[in-house]
Amino acid sequence: MITVYTDGSSLGNPGPGGYGAVLMCGGHRRELSGGFRHTTNNRMELLAAIEALRALKEPCRVKLHTDSRYLVDAIEKGWAKRWRAQGWWRNKKDRALNPDLWAELLELCAEHTVEFVWVPGHAGVPENERCDELARAAAQQKPLPADEVYEQGDAGAPRFEM
């Protein structure tokens, strides 16, 4: 079993953003982080989970902890799969936001056995706090690359998701 903690952050929403992940198995530990010059908190929450799962070299059982209800609920309640089945529409009038990232996350979840666990943010959970530090530090790096999908307006409407 791989234990993963993830967090995403944006300094302004939208604004410079970053993600952080901590992967642990046995006595091994790996930290991941990265950032983008203009993105949203939700995109960074999703990207943290994606990057953590991408780092696994073979199919694994994963317990992924996040303080994002958006992420946990969309996976655990089946919303993301429903959005995909509906051509990335949440309902008849609203497009699903971040379909590029949801599609990738669903593919990774199909490769691994992933249990998503919600943890309260900023509540003293050590690994969640570490992920927050990693995400915030990544968002402050200069120069940051473009989140091209978001900046081109392809992350779903409206362009500036809150």
Secondary structure as UniProt FT lines:
FT   STRAND          2..10
FT   STRAND          15..25
FT   TURN            26..27
FT   STRAND          28..39
FT   HELIX           41..54
FT   STRAND          61..66
FT   HELIX           69..76
FT   HELIX           79..85
FT   TURN            86..87
FT   HELIX           99..111
FT   STRAND          113..118
FT   TURN            121..122
FT   HELIX           126..139
FT   HELIX           148..151
FT   TURN            152..153
//
